[in-house]
Amino acid sequence: MTTDRRLLLVEDDAAFARTLTRSFERRGYTVRTAVSDETLDTLLSEYTPTHAVVDLKLAGGASGLSCVKIVHEQVPAALIVVLTGYASIATAVEAIKLGACHYLAKPSNTDDIEAAFERAEGSVDVELTARKTSIKTLEWEHIHETLAETGFNISEAARRLGLHRRTLARKLEKRRVK
């Protein structure tokens, strides 16, 4: 029994998009790619995905969360996985609220993404950690949440956080994910 699996990939990194596309096509998916929410609207008018992988941070500081919302609104049955190098609790919660079924931190490969599609339902067996959240982690999550709210506009985020723009830029540089 073969199922029709149509994957939508929202990714602005052309090399990574090509790699994921080839890998998913070898697994029997039909893959279409969008690089922003503008190209996403056009693509969704002619293509109905069963699965979607959305990068959280797109070119120009755009947020993939808007893409998650668009896909979920137009194709509610699609399984959406958010993939990011900028993971935070705040963005994970927002992604799930907007319709994503899973949230993965980079580096993740095709196996990880496909496993996330299969684990779309929640699990009560997830192990709880005894480690408490540090002040630095809470600060970083608050900064990232504010950045997401401002569309990753550093000047506006700094204003909302009560920080000088350069101070916020230095904090972001210290925590940059490569």
C-alpha positions in Angstrom: 0.0 0.0 0.0 1.5 3.3 -1.0 0.2 6.6 0.3 0.3 9.9 -1.4 2.8 11.9 0.7 3.3 15.5 -0.3 5.8 17.6 1.6 6.0 21.3 1.8 9.5 22.6 2.8 9.7 26.3 3.9 13.5 26.9 4.0 15.6 29.8 2.8 19.0 28.0 2.8 19.1 26.7 -0.7 21.8 24.0 0.0 19.9 22.6 3.0 16.6 22.7 1.1 18.2 20.7 -1.8 19.6 18.1 0.6 16.3 17.7 2.4 14.3 17.6 -0.9 16.5 14.8 -2.4 16.3 12.8 0.9 12.5 13.0 1.1 12.1 12.3 -2.6 14.1 9.1 -2.1 11.6 8.2 0.6 8.6 8.6 -1.7 7.5 12.1 -1.0 6.6 14.7 -3.6 8.4 17.9 -2.4 7.7 21.5 -3.1 9.8 24.4 -1.6 8.9 27.9 -0.5 11.4 30.4 0.8 9.0 32.9 2.5 5.4 33.5 3.4 4.9 35.4 0.2 5.9 32.4 -2.0 4.0 30.1 0.3 0.6 31.6 -0.5 1.2 31.1 -4.2 2.4 27.6 -3.7 -0.5 26.6 -1.5 -3.0 27.8 -4.1 -1.8 25.0 -6.4 -0.3 22.4 -4.0 -1.9 20.7 -1.0 0.7 19.1 1.3 0.2 16.3 3.7 3.4 17.2 5.6 5.3 20.4 6.1 8.8 21.3 7.4 9.1 25.0 8.3 12.4 26.7 9.3 11.8 29.1 12.2 14.1 31.8 11.1 13.9 32.8 7.4 15.8 35.3 5.3 15.7 38.9 6.4 14.9 38.0 10.0 11.4 36.8 9.0 9.7 34.3 11.4 8.6 30.9 10.1 5.8 31.0 12.7 3.7 33.1 10.2 4.3 30.2 7.7 3.1 27.7 10.3 -0.1 29.7 10.8 -0.7 30.0 7.0 -0.2 26.3 6.4 -2.3 25.3 9.3 -5.1 27.6 8.3 -5.1 26.5 4.6 -4.4 22.8 5.2 -5.5 21.9 8.7 -4.8 18.2 8.2 -1.1 18.7 7.3 1.5 17.5 9.8 3.8 20.5 10.4 7.3 20.2 12.0 9.2 23.4 12.9 13.0 23.1 12.4 15.3 25.6 14.1 18.8 26.5 15.1 17.3 29.1 17.5 15.2 26.8 19.8 13.5 28.3 22.8 10.5 27.3 24.9 8.6 30.4 23.9 8.9 29.7 20.1 8.2 26.0 20.7 5.0 26.9 22.6 3.9 29.4 19.9 4.6 26.9 17.1 2.4 24.3 18.7 -0.3 26.8 19.4 -0.2 27.9 15.7 -0.6 24.3 14.5 2.7 22.5 14.4 2.7 18.9 15.6 6.4 18.9 16.5 9.4 21.2 17.1 13.0 20.1 16.4 16.3 21.8 17.1 19.0 21.7 14.4 20.9 19.7 13.5 18.2 17.3 12.5 18.1 14.9 9.6 15.4 13.3 7.5 15.1 10.4 10.0 14.5 12.8 12.9 11.9 14.8 10.9 10.1 11.7 9.7 10.0 10.3 13.3 8.5 13.6 14.4 5.7 13.2 11.8 5.0 9.8 13.2 4.9 11.2 16.8 2.3 13.8 16.0 0.3 12.7 19.0 1.7 13.7 22.4 3.2 11.2 24.8 2.7 11.0 28.6 5.9 8.9 28.9 8.3 11.8 28.3 10.9 11.8 31.0 10.8 14.8 33.4 14.2 16.3 34.2 15.2 17.3 37.7 17.3 20.1 36.5 15.9 23.6 37.2 16.0 26.3 34.7 18.8 28.8 35.2 18.4 32.6 35.3 20.5 32.8 32.1 18.2 30.4 30.3 15.1 32.3 31.5 16.7 35.6 30.3 17.5 34.1 26.9 14.0 32.7 26.5 12.5 36.1 27.4 14.8 37.8 24.9 14.0 35.4 22.2 10.2 35.6 22.8 10.5 39.4 22.6 12.5 39.1 19.3 9.8 36.8 17.9 7.1 39.2 18.9 8.9 42.1 17.1 9.6 40.0 14.0 13.3 39.8 15.0 13.7 43.6 14.9 16.6 44.1 17.3 16.0 47.8 17.9 12.3 47.3 18.8 13.1 44.3 20.9 15.8 46.2 22.8 13.3 49.1 23.4 10.7 46.6 24.8 13.3 44.9 27.0 14.6 48.2 28.3 18.1 47.5 27.0 20.4 49.5 24.8 20.4 48.1 21.2 24.2 47.3 21.4 23.8 45.5 24.7 21.1 43.3 23.2 23.3 42.7 20.1 26.2 41.6 22.4 23.9 39.3 24.3 22.7 37.8 21.0 26.2 37.4 19.7 27.2 35.4 22.9 24.3 32.9 22.5 24.5 32.6 18.7 23.8 29.1 17.4 26.1 28.0 14.6 
